[in-house]
Amino acid sequence: MAHNVIGTALQICSMNPLTGFIRNGCCETGPEDSGSHTVCAEVTEEFLVFSKAKGNDLSTPRPEYGFAGLKPGDRWCLCATRWHEAAEAGYAPPVVLEATHENALKIVSLADLKYHELR
């Protein structure tokens, strides 16, 4: 069973839109997930603009991949490195700790995640 950053069972991040590296709604990860899609965040307009400027456009629909595009308020499993980069730049979206995989702690600190916890 997968665990979250607070040591309990990993919870679902989002089923609509369907997220996760393996698209099961959870921020599960494995050796094939080189981006470590482990941080469950509720995306903001500021983060979406930041991510697009960094080369990862998450807001534009890509029907060929079955991706409708994200809008502010959607929950999504983000790459831990991109979330960390956004946090350092002041654009970190709020985090759902119960749905953030424990492997995120290899890249970001629990203190940073808790500071940005969705309330």
C-alpha positions, 0 to 999 in steps of 0.5 A: 500500500502506498503512503502519503507524506504524513505516513497514512494511506495515500488518498485519491487526488482527483478523479475529475480530471483523472490524474496520476502518472498511471491515471488512476486518480492517485499520485502513485509513482514507480521507476518509470515515473522519471518526473516523480508526479507525487505532489497533489496540488490544487492548481492556481492561475498563477501556477498554470502561467508559471508552468507554461512559461517553464515549458509545461502547458497544463491549461491547453486541451490536448484531445489527442492525449485525452487531456482536457486542460486544467483550470484553477481549482483542479487537483492534479499530481504535479512533478515534485521538482516543478512544484518545488521550483514554483515554490521557490519562485513564489507560485506554489499551488496549495498541496493536499498532504493526504494525497501527496505520495511519500516519495515527494519527500525525496525532493521537497521538505515536509515543512515546505509542503505543510506551509503550502497545505490546502486549508 
